[in-house]
Each structure stands twice: as structure tokens, then as C-alpha cells.
Amino acid sequence: MKRSIFPVVVVSLFSAGCASTPENLQRETARYIGDIAPDQVRVSNIQRGVTDVKWDAETPKGDYSCSADDMVRRAYCTKR
């Protein structure tokens, strides 16, 4: 039983890491702020946790501190 769970756990961990790519963070930041394209967003200071991800974003509309769950759903950004 334990042996069959191990591959699922490993795949889940790798999938979570792929969700918070810089490109995905750019897209979600642009979607949250609105009226800007993802390529206008520069992300930095990416901090990936077990259940969340945090990052800073520079945009034409200002600088933001953002966060989301580990799958980068429900992003939330505050202007700095």
C-alpha cells in the first residue's frame, strides 16, 4: 500500500513546483491587476513554500507584493 502512494506524492510535488514558474506568476499578476499584458510584468524574489508562493512584481502600474496558493490559483497582490 505505501509503495503505491510514493509515486503519487512525488508527481504531486513536481507538479506544484511547475505551477509557480515565472511565466505563470507574470500571467496571474497581470490578470489580478488588470489592463496590462503578462510581458509587462517583471517578477522577482520568488519564495516557494509547501502550500503557497510569494513574489514581487514590477509593472507599468507600480510595484506589487503578491501571493497565491501553491498551484497559483487565487493570486492576491498589494501595491507597495
HTML snippet that shows the backbone in 3Dmol.js (N, CA, C, O; Angstrom):
<script src="https://3Dmol.org/build/3Dmol-min.js"></script>
<div id="view" style="width:600px;height:400px;position:relative"></div>
<script>
const pdb = `
ATOM      1  N   MET A   1       0.824  -1.197   0.000  1.00  0.00           N
ATOM      2  CA  MET A   1       0.000   0.000   0.000  1.00  0.00           C
ATOM      3  C   MET A   1       0.864   1.255   0.000  1.00  0.00           C
ATOM      4  O   MET A   1       0.614   2.168  -0.787  1.00  0.00           O
ATOM      5  N   LYS A   2       1.872   1.321   0.863  1.00  0.00           N
ATOM      6  CA  LYS A   2       2.731   2.502   0.915  1.00  0.00           C
ATOM      7  C   LYS A   2       3.497   2.693  -0.384  1.00  0.00           C
ATOM      8  O   LYS A   2       3.732   3.823  -0.813  1.00  0.00           O
ATOM      9  N   ARG A   3       3.878   1.613  -0.997  1.00  0.00           N
ATOM     10  CA  ARG A   3       4.655   1.694  -2.224  1.00  0.00           C
ATOM     11  C   ARG A   3       3.862   2.361  -3.348  1.00  0.00           C
ATOM     12  O   ARG A   3       4.452   3.067  -4.167  1.00  0.00           O
ATOM     13  N   SER A   4       2.557   2.162  -3.412  1.00  0.00           N
ATOM     14  CA  SER A   4       1.749   2.758  -4.481  1.00  0.00           C
ATOM     15  C   SER A   4       1.472   4.240  -4.235  1.00  0.00           C
ATOM     16  O   SER A   4       1.144   4.953  -5.183  1.00  0.00           O
ATOM     17  N   ILE A   5       1.589   4.723  -3.023  1.00  0.00           N
ATOM     18  CA  ILE A   5       1.358   6.133  -2.699  1.00  0.00           C
ATOM     19  C   ILE A   5       2.581   6.973  -3.049  1.00  0.00           C
ATOM     20  O   ILE A   5       2.434   8.132  -3.438  1.00  0.00           O
ATOM     21  N   PHE A   6       3.760   6.427  -2.922  1.00  0.00           N
ATOM     22  CA  PHE A   6       5.000   7.175  -3.155  1.00  0.00           C
ATOM     23  C   PHE A   6       5.051   7.868  -4.521  1.00  0.00           C
ATOM     24  O   PHE A   6       5.362   9.059  -4.567  1.00  0.00           O
ATOM     25  N   PRO A   7       4.762   7.183  -5.635  1.00  0.00           N
ATOM     26  CA  PRO A   7       4.807   7.871  -6.937  1.00  0.00           C
ATOM     27  C   PRO A   7       3.818   9.037  -7.021  1.00  0.00           C
ATOM     28  O   PRO A   7       4.116  10.056  -7.644  1.00  0.00           O
ATOM     29  N   VAL A   8       2.672   8.898  -6.415  1.00  0.00           N
ATOM     30  CA  VAL A   8       1.666   9.971  -6.426  1.00  0.00           C
ATOM     31  C   VAL A   8       2.196  11.194  -5.690  1.00  0.00           C
ATOM     32  O   VAL A   8       2.017  12.320  -6.154  1.00  0.00           O
ATOM     33  N   VAL A   9       2.833  10.990  -4.568  1.00  0.00           N
ATOM     34  CA  VAL A   9       3.396  12.088  -3.786  1.00  0.00           C
ATOM     35  C   VAL A   9       4.495  12.785  -4.574  1.00  0.00           C
ATOM     36  O   VAL A   9       4.537  14.014  -4.617  1.00  0.00           O
ATOM     37  N   VAL A  10       5.378  12.025  -5.194  1.00  0.00           N
ATOM     38  CA  VAL A  10       6.480  12.602  -5.966  1.00  0.00           C
ATOM     39  C   VAL A  10       5.940  13.412  -7.141  1.00  0.00           C
ATOM     40  O   VAL A  10       6.397  14.531  -7.372  1.00  0.00           O
ATOM     41  N   VAL A  11       4.996  12.880  -7.874  1.00  0.00           N
ATOM     42  CA  VAL A  11       4.407  13.592  -9.009  1.00  0.00           C
ATOM     43  C   VAL A  11       3.700  14.857  -8.528  1.00  0.00           C
ATOM     44  O   VAL A  11       3.792  15.894  -9.184  1.00  0.00           O
ATOM     45  N   SER A  12       3.009  14.795  -7.413  1.00  0.00           N
ATOM     46  CA  SER A  12       2.324  15.969  -6.873  1.00  0.00           C
ATOM     47  C   SER A  12       3.309  17.073  -6.523  1.00  0.00           C
ATOM     48  O   SER A  12       3.052  18.243  -6.806  1.00  0.00           O
ATOM     49  N   LEU A  13       4.426  16.720  -5.915  1.00  0.00           N
ATOM     50  CA  LEU A  13       5.429  17.721  -5.551  1.00  0.00           C
ATOM     51  C   LEU A  13       6.032  18.380  -6.786  1.00  0.00           C
ATOM     52  O   LEU A  13       6.226  19.595  -6.807  1.00  0.00           O
ATOM     53  N   PHE A  14       6.329  17.595  -7.808  1.00  0.00           N
ATOM     54  CA  PHE A  14       6.881  18.169  -9.033  1.00  0.00           C
ATOM     55  C   PHE A  14       5.857  19.032  -9.749  1.00  0.00           C
ATOM     56  O   PHE A  14       6.219  20.055 -10.329  1.00  0.00           O
ATOM     57  N   SER A  15       4.596  18.649  -9.724  1.00  0.00           N
ATOM     58  CA  SER A  15       3.549  19.448 -10.359  1.00  0.00           C
ATOM     59  C   SER A  15       3.386  20.789  -9.668  1.00  0.00           C
ATOM     60  O   SER A  15       3.197  21.807 -10.334  1.00  0.00           O
ATOM     61  N   ALA A  16       3.455  20.806  -8.360  1.00  0.00           N
ATOM     62  CA  ALA A  16       3.320  22.052  -7.616  1.00  0.00           C
ATOM     63  C   ALA A  16       4.460  23.000  -7.948  1.00  0.00           C
ATOM     64  O   ALA A  16       4.239  24.205  -8.072  1.00  0.00           O
ATOM     65  N   GLY A  17       5.656  22.490  -8.093  1.00  0.00           N
ATOM     66  CA  GLY A  17       6.796  23.321  -8.439  1.00  0.00           C
ATOM     67  C   GLY A  17       6.659  23.926  -9.824  1.00  0.00           C
ATOM     68  O   GLY A  17       7.106  25.050 -10.055  1.00  0.00           O
ATOM     69  N   CYS A  18       6.051  23.204 -10.740  1.00  0.00           N
ATOM     70  CA  CYS A  18       5.877  23.694 -12.101  1.00  0.00           C
ATOM     71  C   CYS A  18       4.813  24.772 -12.184  1.00  0.00           C
ATOM     72  O   CYS A  18       4.851  25.595 -13.099  1.00  0.00           O
ATOM     73  N   ALA A  19       3.877  24.793 -11.267  1.00  0.00           N
ATOM     74  CA  ALA A  19       2.785  25.759 -11.318  1.00  0.00           C
ATOM     75  C   ALA A  19       3.280  27.179 -11.078  1.00  0.00           C
ATOM     76  O   ALA A  19       2.710  28.130 -11.614  1.00  0.00           O
ATOM     77  N   SER A  20       4.324  27.334 -10.287  1.00  0.00           N
ATOM     78  CA  SER A  20       4.773  28.685  -9.943  1.00  0.00           C
ATOM     79  C   SER A  20       5.995  29.119 -10.757  1.00  0.00           C
ATOM     80  O   SER A  20       6.946  29.683 -10.215  1.00  0.00           O
ATOM     81  N   THR A  21       5.956  28.850 -12.052  1.00  0.00           N
ATOM     82  CA  THR A  21       7.024  29.324 -12.927  1.00  0.00           C
ATOM     83  C   THR A  21       6.935  30.841 -13.043  1.00  0.00           C
ATOM     84  O   THR A  21       5.862  31.409 -12.836  1.00  0.00           O
ATOM     85  N   PRO A  22       8.021  31.497 -13.363  1.00  0.00           N
ATOM     86  CA  PRO A  22       7.947  32.962 -13.532  1.00  0.00           C
ATOM     87  C   PRO A  22       6.887  33.391 -14.556  1.00  0.00           C
ATOM     88  O   PRO A  22       6.230  34.417 -14.376  1.00  0.00           O
ATOM     89  N   GLU A  23       6.721  32.610 -15.621  1.00  0.00           N
ATOM     90  CA  GLU A  23       5.715  32.949 -16.634  1.00  0.00           C
ATOM     91  C   GLU A  23       4.304  32.893 -16.060  1.00  0.00           C
ATOM     92  O   GLU A  23       3.483  33.765 -16.345  1.00  0.00           O
ATOM     93  N   ASN A  24       4.017  31.872 -15.253  1.00  0.00           N
ATOM     94  CA  ASN A  24       2.695  31.773 -14.619  1.00  0.00           C
ATOM     95  C   ASN A  24       2.474  32.911 -13.624  1.00  0.00           C
ATOM     96  O   ASN A  24       1.369  33.444 -13.524  1.00  0.00           O
ATOM     97  N   LEU A  25       3.514  33.278 -12.895  1.00  0.00           N
ATOM     98  CA  LEU A  25       3.392  34.378 -11.940  1.00  0.00           C
ATOM     99  C   LEU A  25       3.161  35.705 -12.672  1.00  0.00           C
ATOM    100  O   LEU A  25       2.388  36.543 -12.208  1.00  0.00           O
ATOM    101  N   GLN A  26       3.826  35.894 -13.804  1.00  0.00           N
ATOM    102  CA  GLN A  26       3.590  37.091 -14.620  1.00  0.00           C
ATOM    103  C   GLN A  26       2.135  37.136 -15.074  1.00  0.00           C
ATOM    104  O   GLN A  26       1.476  38.169 -14.959  1.00  0.00           O
ATOM    105  N   ARG A  27       1.638  36.025 -15.586  1.00  0.00           N
ATOM    106  CA  ARG A  27       0.264  35.963 -16.091  1.00  0.00           C
ATOM    107  C   ARG A  27      -0.758  36.230 -14.989  1.00  0.00           C
ATOM    108  O   ARG A  27      -1.706  36.989 -15.190  1.00  0.00           O
ATOM    109  N   GLU A  28      -0.568  35.613 -13.833  1.00  0.00           N
ATOM    110  CA  GLU A  28      -1.527  35.797 -12.748  1.00  0.00           C
ATOM    111  C   GLU A  28      -1.462  37.209 -12.167  1.00  0.00           C
ATOM    112  O   GLU A  28      -2.485  37.756 -11.756  1.00  0.00           O
ATOM    113  N   THR A  29      -0.266  37.802 -12.130  1.00  0.00           N
ATOM    114  CA  THR A  29      -0.143  39.182 -11.671  1.00  0.00           C
ATOM    115  C   THR A  29      -0.884  40.103 -12.629  1.00  0.00           C
ATOM    116  O   THR A  29      -1.649  40.962 -12.192  1.00  0.00           O
ATOM    117  N   ALA A  30      -0.668  39.934 -13.926  1.00  0.00           N
ATOM    118  CA  ALA A  30      -1.352  40.761 -14.925  1.00  0.00           C
ATOM    119  C   ALA A  30      -2.869  40.585 -14.837  1.00  0.00           C
ATOM    120  O   ALA A  30      -3.614  41.557 -14.954  1.00  0.00           O
ATOM    121  N   ARG A  31      -3.320  39.361 -14.632  1.00  0.00           N
ATOM    122  CA  ARG A  31      -4.758  39.098 -14.516  1.00  0.00           C
ATOM    123  C   ARG A  31      -5.333  39.800 -13.279  1.00  0.00           C
ATOM    124  O   ARG A  31      -6.414  40.384 -13.341  1.00  0.00           O
ATOM    125  N   TYR A  32      -4.608  39.740 -12.163  1.00  0.00           N
ATOM    126  CA  TYR A  32      -5.103  40.359 -10.932  1.00  0.00           C
ATOM    127  C   TYR A  32      -5.165  41.884 -11.065  1.00  0.00           C
ATOM    128  O   TYR A  32      -6.166  42.502 -10.703  1.00  0.00           O
ATOM    129  N   ILE A  33      -4.089  42.485 -11.586  1.00  0.00           N
ATOM    130  CA  ILE A  33      -4.029  43.938 -11.680  1.00  0.00           C
ATOM    131  C   ILE A  33      -4.980  44.446 -12.759  1.00  0.00           C
ATOM    132  O   ILE A  33      -5.657  45.456 -12.568  1.00  0.00           O
ATOM    133  N   GLY A  34      -5.030  43.756 -13.875  1.00  0.00           N
ATOM    134  CA  GLY A  34      -5.925  44.122 -14.968  1.00  0.00           C
ATOM    135  C   GLY A  34      -5.329  45.169 -15.890  1.00  0.00           C
ATOM    136  O   GLY A  34      -4.530  46.006 -15.470  1.00  0.00           O
ATOM    137  N   ASP A  35      -5.726  45.111 -17.146  1.00  0.00           N
ATOM    138  CA  ASP A  35      -5.369  46.083 -18.170  1.00  0.00           C
ATOM    139  C   ASP A  35      -3.863  46.180 -18.433  1.00  0.00           C
ATOM    140  O   ASP A  35      -3.378  47.230 -18.852  1.00  0.00           O
ATOM    141  N   ILE A  36      -3.124  45.096 -18.190  1.00  0.00           N
ATOM    142  CA  ILE A  36      -1.720  45.018 -18.589  1.00  0.00           C
ATOM    143  C   ILE A  36      -1.455  43.615 -19.132  1.00  0.00           C
ATOM    144  O   ILE A  36      -2.147  42.658 -18.785  1.00  0.00           O
ATOM    145  N   ALA A  37      -0.451  43.515 -19.981  1.00  0.00           N
ATOM    146  CA  ALA A  37      -0.078  42.216 -20.557  1.00  0.00           C
ATOM    147  C   ALA A  37       0.932  41.522 -19.651  1.00  0.00           C
ATOM    148  O   ALA A  37       1.707  42.188 -18.966  1.00  0.00           O
ATOM    149  N   PRO A  38       0.931  40.200 -19.640  1.00  0.00           N
ATOM    150  CA  PRO A  38       1.909  39.471 -18.816  1.00  0.00           C
ATOM    151  C   PRO A  38       3.353  39.844 -19.112  1.00  0.00           C
ATOM    152  O   PRO A  38       4.186  39.839 -18.205  1.00  0.00           O
ATOM    153  N   ASP A  39       3.666  40.168 -20.360  1.00  0.00           N
ATOM    154  CA  ASP A  39       5.056  40.511 -20.677  1.00  0.00           C
ATOM    155  C   ASP A  39       5.456  41.894 -20.165  1.00  0.00           C
ATOM    156  O   ASP A  39       6.620  42.278 -20.282  1.00  0.00           O
ATOM    157  N   GLN A  40       4.517  42.644 -19.602  1.00  0.00           N
ATOM    158  CA  GLN A  40       4.823  43.922 -18.973  1.00  0.00           C
ATOM    159  C   GLN A  40       5.141  43.764 -17.486  1.00  0.00           C
ATOM    160  O   GLN A  40       5.462  44.741 -16.809  1.00  0.00           O
ATOM    161  N   VAL A  41       5.052  42.537 -16.982  1.00  0.00           N
ATOM    162  CA  VAL A  41       5.282  42.247 -15.569  1.00  0.00           C
ATOM    163  C   VAL A  41       6.649  41.617 -15.399  1.00  0.00           C
ATOM    164  O   VAL A  41       6.993  40.671 -16.108  1.00  0.00           O
ATOM    165  N   ARG A  42       7.432  42.137 -14.462  1.00  0.00           N
ATOM    166  CA  ARG A  42       8.728  41.531 -14.124  1.00  0.00           C
ATOM    167  C   ARG A  42       8.629  41.006 -12.698  1.00  0.00           C
ATOM    168  O   ARG A  42       8.396  41.777 -11.767  1.00  0.00           O
ATOM    169  N   VAL A  43       8.803  39.699 -12.522  1.00  0.00           N
ATOM    170  CA  VAL A  43       8.710  39.093 -11.195  1.00  0.00           C
ATOM    171  C   VAL A  43      10.103  38.868 -10.619  1.00  0.00           C
ATOM    172  O   VAL A  43      11.061  38.612 -11.348  1.00  0.00           O
ATOM    173  N   SER A  44      10.195  38.969  -9.293  1.00  0.00           N
ATOM    174  CA  SER A  44      11.465  38.740  -8.602  1.00  0.00           C
ATOM    175  C   SER A  44      11.167  38.262  -7.189  1.00  0.00           C
ATOM    176  O   SER A  44      10.014  38.232  -6.760  1.00  0.00           O
ATOM    177  N   ASN A  45      12.213  37.893  -6.480  1.00  0.00           N
ATOM    178  CA  ASN A  45      12.104  37.483  -5.086  1.00  0.00           C
ATOM    179  C   ASN A  45      11.036  36.396  -4.888  1.00  0.00           C
ATOM    180  O   ASN A  45      10.208  36.496  -3.982  1.00  0.00           O
ATOM    181  N   ILE A  46      11.057  35.376  -5.725  1.00  0.00           N
ATOM    182  CA  ILE A  46      10.069  34.293  -5.654  1.00  0.00           C
ATOM    183  C   ILE A  46      10.405  33.399  -4.467  1.00  0.00           C
ATOM    184  O   ILE A  46      11.518  32.885  -4.357  1.00  0.00           O
ATOM    185  N   GLN A  47       9.431  33.222  -3.582  1.00  0.00           N
ATOM    186  CA  GLN A  47       9.605  32.388  -2.389  1.00  0.00           C
ATOM    187  C   GLN A  47       8.535  31.299  -2.409  1.00  0.00           C
ATOM    188  O   GLN A  47       7.359  31.565  -2.160  1.00  0.00           O
ATOM    189  N   ARG A  48       8.954  30.084  -2.705  1.00  0.00           N
ATOM    190  CA  ARG A  48       8.015  28.965  -2.780  1.00  0.00           C
ATOM    191  C   ARG A  48       7.968  28.238  -1.446  1.00  0.00           C
ATOM    192  O   ARG A  48       8.997  27.814  -0.921  1.00  0.00           O
ATOM    193  N   GLY A  49       6.773  28.099  -0.906  1.00  0.00           N
ATOM    194  CA  GLY A  49       6.564  27.327   0.307  1.00  0.00           C
ATOM    195  C   GLY A  49       5.888  26.007  -0.039  1.00  0.00           C
ATOM    196  O   GLY A  49       5.679  25.697  -1.212  1.00  0.00           O
ATOM    197  N   VAL A  50       5.555  25.251   0.960  1.00  0.00           N
ATOM    198  CA  VAL A  50       4.886  23.973   0.732  1.00  0.00           C
ATOM    199  C   VAL A  50       3.472  24.199   0.204  1.00  0.00           C
ATOM    200  O   VAL A  50       3.020  23.472  -0.681  1.00  0.00           O
ATOM    201  N   THR A  51       2.775  25.191   0.731  1.00  0.00           N
ATOM    202  CA  THR A  51       1.382  25.419   0.332  1.00  0.00           C
ATOM    203  C   THR A  51       1.137  26.783  -0.283  1.00  0.00           C
ATOM    204  O   THR A  51      -0.007  27.124  -0.581  1.00  0.00           O
ATOM    205  N   ASP A  52       2.192  27.577  -0.482  1.00  0.00           N
ATOM    206  CA  ASP A  52       1.984  28.906  -1.058  1.00  0.00           C
ATOM    207  C   ASP A  52       3.230  29.378  -1.792  1.00  0.00           C
ATOM    208  O   ASP A  52       4.297  28.772  -1.700  1.00  0.00           O
ATOM    209  N   VAL A  53       3.068  30.470  -2.517  1.00  0.00           N
ATOM    210  CA  VAL A  53       4.184  31.106  -3.206  1.00  0.00           C
ATOM    211  C   VAL A  53       4.002  32.621  -3.065  1.00  0.00           C
ATOM    212  O   VAL A  53       2.884  33.131  -3.144  1.00  0.00           O
ATOM    213  N   LYS A  54       5.106  33.327  -2.858  1.00  0.00           N
ATOM    214  CA  LYS A  54       5.091  34.784  -2.734  1.00  0.00           C
ATOM    215  C   LYS A  54       6.111  35.350  -3.702  1.00  0.00           C
ATOM    216  O   LYS A  54       7.146  34.731  -3.952  1.00  0.00           O
ATOM    217  N   TRP A  55       5.827  36.524  -4.247  1.00  0.00           N
ATOM    218  CA  TRP A  55       6.745  37.148  -5.181  1.00  0.00           C
ATOM    219  C   TRP A  55       6.498  38.648  -5.240  1.00  0.00           C
ATOM    220  O   TRP A  55       5.448  39.142  -4.828  1.00  0.00           O
ATOM    221  N   ASP A  56       7.496  39.364  -5.764  1.00  0.00           N
ATOM    222  CA  ASP A  56       7.381  40.799  -6.003  1.00  0.00           C
ATOM    223  C   ASP A  56       7.215  40.990  -7.498  1.00  0.00           C
ATOM    224  O   ASP A  56       7.754  40.224  -8.297  1.00  0.00           O
ATOM    225  N   ALA A  57       6.464  42.018  -7.872  1.00  0.00           N
ATOM    226  CA  ALA A  57       6.217  42.283  -9.289  1.00  0.00           C
ATOM    227  C   ALA A  57       6.366  43.770  -9.585  1.00  0.00           C
ATOM    228  O   ALA A  57       5.849  44.623  -8.864  1.00  0.00           O
ATOM    229  N   GLU A  58       7.081  44.051 -10.659  1.00  0.00           N
ATOM    230  CA  GLU A  58       7.198  45.419 -11.159  1.00  0.00           C
ATOM    231  C   GLU A  58       6.350  45.505 -12.418  1.00  0.00           C
ATOM    232  O   GLU A  58       6.498  44.693 -13.331  1.00  0.00           O
ATOM    233  N   THR A  59       5.454  46.496 -12.466  1.00  0.00           N
ATOM    234  CA  THR A  59       4.562  46.663 -13.601  1.00  0.00           C
ATOM    235  C   THR A  59       4.507  48.144 -13.995  1.00  0.00           C
ATOM    236  O   THR A  59       4.981  48.994 -13.242  1.00  0.00           O
ATOM    237  N   PRO A  60       3.942  48.461 -15.150  1.00  0.00           N
ATOM    238  CA  PRO A  60       3.762  49.861 -15.516  1.00  0.00           C
ATOM    239  C   PRO A  60       2.829  50.606 -14.547  1.00  0.00           C
ATOM    240  O   PRO A  60       2.853  51.835 -14.479  1.00  0.00           O
ATOM    241  N   LYS A  61       2.024  49.869 -13.814  1.00  0.00           N
ATOM    242  CA  LYS A  61       1.097  50.476 -12.853  1.00  0.00           C
ATOM    243  C   LYS A  61       1.675  50.574 -11.448  1.00  0.00           C
ATOM    244  O   LYS A  61       0.985  51.022 -10.532  1.00  0.00           O
ATOM    245  N   GLY A  62       2.926  50.165 -11.259  1.00  0.00           N
ATOM    246  CA  GLY A  62       3.562  50.237  -9.952  1.00  0.00           C
ATOM    247  C   GLY A  62       4.147  48.910  -9.522  1.00  0.00           C
ATOM    248  O   GLY A  62       4.096  47.922 -10.254  1.00  0.00           O
ATOM    249  N   ASP A  63       4.709  48.903  -8.312  1.00  0.00           N
ATOM    250  CA  ASP A  63       5.307  47.700  -7.743  1.00  0.00           C
ATOM    251  C   ASP A  63       4.317  47.037  -6.798  1.00  0.00           C
ATOM    252  O   ASP A  63       3.593  47.714  -6.067  1.00  0.00           O
ATOM    253  N   TYR A  64       4.289  45.703  -6.817  1.00  0.00           N
ATOM    254  CA  TYR A  64       3.330  44.933  -6.031  1.00  0.00           C
ATOM    255  C   TYR A  64       4.023  43.802  -5.278  1.00  0.00           C
ATOM    256  O   TYR A  64       5.043  43.274  -5.722  1.00  0.00           O
ATOM    257  N   SER A  65       3.457  43.444  -4.143  1.00  0.00           N
ATOM    258  CA  SER A  65       3.811  42.216  -3.417  1.00  0.00           C
ATOM    259  C   SER A  65       2.637  41.269  -3.627  1.00  0.00           C
ATOM    260  O   SER A  65       1.488  41.628  -3.369  1.00  0.00           O
ATOM    261  N   CYS A  66       2.929  40.062  -4.095  1.00  0.00           N
ATOM    262  CA  CYS A  66       1.859  39.132  -4.452  1.00  0.00           C
ATOM    263  C   CYS A  66       2.030  37.797  -3.734  1.00  0.00           C
ATOM    264  O   CYS A  66       3.118  37.445  -3.278  1.00  0.00           O
ATOM    265  N   SER A  67       0.934  37.079  -3.650  1.00  0.00           N
ATOM    266  CA  SER A  67       0.956  35.741  -3.084  1.00  0.00           C
ATOM    267  C   SER A  67      -0.169  34.927  -3.706  1.00  0.00           C
ATOM    268  O   SER A  67      -1.130  35.474  -4.245  1.00  0.00           O
ATOM    269  N   ALA A  68      -0.030  33.611  -3.619  1.00  0.00           N
ATOM    270  CA  ALA A  68      -1.051  32.690  -4.113  1.00  0.00           C
ATOM    271  C   ALA A  68      -0.822  31.336  -3.458  1.00  0.00           C
ATOM    272  O   ALA A  68       0.184  31.117  -2.782  1.00  0.00           O
ATOM    273  N   ASP A  69      -1.774  30.432  -3.671  1.00  0.00           N
ATOM    274  CA  ASP A  69      -1.561  29.077  -3.168  1.00  0.00           C
ATOM    275  C   ASP A  69      -0.516  28.390  -4.049  1.00  0.00           C
ATOM    276  O   ASP A  69      -0.074  28.961  -5.046  1.00  0.00           O
ATOM    277  N   ASP A  70      -0.128  27.191  -3.691  1.00  0.00           N
ATOM    278  CA  ASP A  70       0.957  26.502  -4.382  1.00  0.00           C
ATOM    279  C   ASP A  70       0.676  26.206  -5.852  1.00  0.00           C
ATOM    280  O   ASP A  70       1.615  25.978  -6.614  1.00  0.00           O
ATOM    281  N   MET A  71      -0.565  26.203  -6.263  1.00  0.00           N
ATOM    282  CA  MET A  71      -0.924  25.974  -7.662  1.00  0.00           C
ATOM    283  C   MET A  71      -1.196  27.286  -8.400  1.00  0.00           C
ATOM    284  O   MET A  71      -1.682  27.278  -9.531  1.00  0.00           O
ATOM    285  N   VAL A  72      -0.884  28.402  -7.761  1.00  0.00           N
ATOM    286  CA  VAL A  72      -1.035  29.753  -8.301  1.00  0.00           C
ATOM    287  C   VAL A  72      -2.479  30.006  -8.726  1.00  0.00           C
ATOM    288  O   VAL A  72      -2.747  30.532  -9.806  1.00  0.00           O
ATOM    289  N   ARG A  73      -3.381  29.624  -7.862  1.00  0.00           N
ATOM    290  CA  ARG A  73      -4.787  29.970  -8.015  1.00  0.00           C
ATOM    291  C   ARG A  73      -5.055  31.084  -7.015  1.00  0.00           C
ATOM    292  O   ARG A  73      -4.385  31.169  -5.986  1.00  0.00           O
ATOM    293  N   ARG A  74      -5.990  31.903  -7.296  1.00  0.00           N
ATOM    294  CA  ARG A  74      -6.395  32.974  -6.385  1.00  0.00           C
ATOM    295  C   ARG A  74      -5.222  33.861  -5.975  1.00  0.00           C
ATOM    296  O   ARG A  74      -4.953  34.038  -4.787  1.00  0.00           O
ATOM    297  N   ALA A  75      -4.540  34.407  -6.950  1.00  0.00           N
ATOM    298  CA  ALA A  75      -3.436  35.327  -6.659  1.00  0.00           C
ATOM    299  C   ALA A  75      -4.000  36.599  -6.000  1.00  0.00           C
ATOM    300  O   ALA A  75      -5.117  37.026  -6.291  1.00  0.00           O
ATOM    301  N   TYR A  76      -3.206  37.178  -5.120  1.00  0.00           N
ATOM    302  CA  TYR A  76      -3.568  38.413  -4.434  1.00  0.00           C
ATOM    303  C   TYR A  76      -2.350  39.315  -4.416  1.00  0.00           C
ATOM    304  O   TYR A  76      -1.278  38.902  -3.973  1.00  0.00           O
ATOM    305  N   CYS A  77      -2.499  40.534  -4.889  1.00  0.00           N
ATOM    306  CA  CYS A  77      -1.381  41.477  -4.946  1.00  0.00           C
ATOM    307  C   CYS A  77      -1.758  42.783  -4.250  1.00  0.00           C
ATOM    308  O   CYS A  77      -2.882  43.269  -4.372  1.00  0.00           O
ATOM    309  N   THR A  78      -0.795  43.337  -3.521  1.00  0.00           N
ATOM    310  CA  THR A  78      -0.990  44.645  -2.897  1.00  0.00           C
ATOM    311  C   THR A  78       0.088  45.583  -3.416  1.00  0.00           C
ATOM    312  O   THR A  78       1.246  45.199  -3.579  1.00  0.00           O
ATOM    313  N   LYS A  79      -0.318  46.824  -3.672  1.00  0.00           N
ATOM    314  CA  LYS A  79       0.614  47.810  -4.188  1.00  0.00           C
ATOM    315  C   LYS A  79       1.565  48.227  -3.076  1.00  0.00           C
ATOM    316  O   LYS A  79       1.149  48.446  -1.938  1.00  0.00           O
ATOM    317  N   ARG A  80       2.854  48.336  -3.418  1.00  0.00           N
ATOM    318  CA  ARG A  80       3.841  48.753  -2.420  1.00  0.00           C
ATOM    319  C   ARG A  80       4.075  50.243  -2.516  1.00  0.00           C
ATOM    320  O   ARG A  80       4.874  50.793  -1.758  1.00  0.00           O
TER     321      ARG A  80
END
`;
const viewer = $3Dmol.createViewer("view");
viewer.addModel(pdb, "pdb");
viewer.setStyle({}, {cartoon: {color: "spectrum"}});
viewer.zoomTo();
viewer.render();
</script>
